[in-house]
Amino acid sequence: MPKLNLSTRDITQFLQPEHCTSTLEQKLSPNFARSTLRLTPSPYITEKALAKRWEKIGQFTDQDILLDQQTLQNASLYNKNIEHFIGTVKIPVGLAGPLRVNGLHAKDDYLIPLATTEAALVASYNRGAQLITAAGGASAMLINEGVTRTPVFLFESLIDAGQFVAWVVTQYDHFKRIAESTTSHGQLHDINVNIEGNHVYLIFEYRTGDASGQNMVTIATNEVFHYILENSPHTPEEAFLDGNLSGDKKANSHTLRHVRGKKVTAEVHIERHLVEKYLHTTPEEMSRFGQVTTTGAALSGSIGVNAHYANALAALYIACGQDAACVAESAVGITRMEVSKTGGLYACVTLPNLMVGTVGGGTSLPSQKACLELMNLHGNGKAKSLAEVAAVLCLAGELSIVGAFCAGHFSRAHQKLAR
């Protein structure tokens, strides 16, 4: 009998002899029986629809846990944020800080609300925040912003595609008027063209003001998209509103040199004695760790190099009403640590893909609004500040976790706080 390779052994441990052909067919075949768990037709939040949903699910769990009195009183506030509503989930929120930010837009000491169920996370960011503040704060600079939607048009030939592009490039001003007629916050900033054989991708880039802007740019681009289909002298054979070139909710390398959302870079200069006091290690050890793990990131095929931006961003996004799925793209970036000329530590982060807003989305829901208000970052004119704060928060987390690895404290902290 031929020797099984590892992947074959892995499969066979699940497909044991008792899973014979007839059993597999019985277990895995489609089941067309009518489900007893069908939801009410209406997805909206009404007293009647809510009661009917709980008639279905009340046997499985305690209604008061998900639909407490405060949630019930505020239920109508969620109508623009969710469908088939049944209640709310309470996630623990902790504070990290004070975090001193010396930014172009954010210039203050901040207490950062972080929503998470991961022990040791808030403690780690709190330590990094206090270190940054003790060092005089981190400098932060928002250097670019833009949110994209990328419709694609399919033609029979490259000739047709080329003629289509020749028409498109004459239409920018008209496209801009159409797109901006749909929004009070958004501005069409640029249109780029990508030709791939007989397919044409148009990259519509917007400035979205204080909103994160994914829905905004979708609605605006949809209007232009239909105008193109109705008025182009070169009719595509097929077309789709998005051709997956935008990077929406996906890690991608394009944004490392460009932008999606808000691009921020932040740095801090930390004297040696502060590294030793707060992190119990040395600038040399942290710099060396950065070099080794950069190689590790390259070997793993990582997009960018960072320790754990996703921890900070997921906790901040959930607390503050951001689209948590955007962490998939926002957590792309680069961390760098070096020994400074004076023997201290220089550390910086660059995040080109921060999808944050202070209006719209979930930012005005009761708990999420309260978290933004803790930082004085709710409402118009605050999104650029929130992006700079988010970047410095990531920097705090990078300092803390690298320090923990260098000092041999990483596992010990989790054992102490998670058990």
Summary of the structure (lengths in Angstrom):
residues: 419
radius of gyration: 25.5
end to end distance: 47.6
largest distance: 73.3
contacts: 1341
relative contact order: 0.14
helix: 43%
strand: 21%
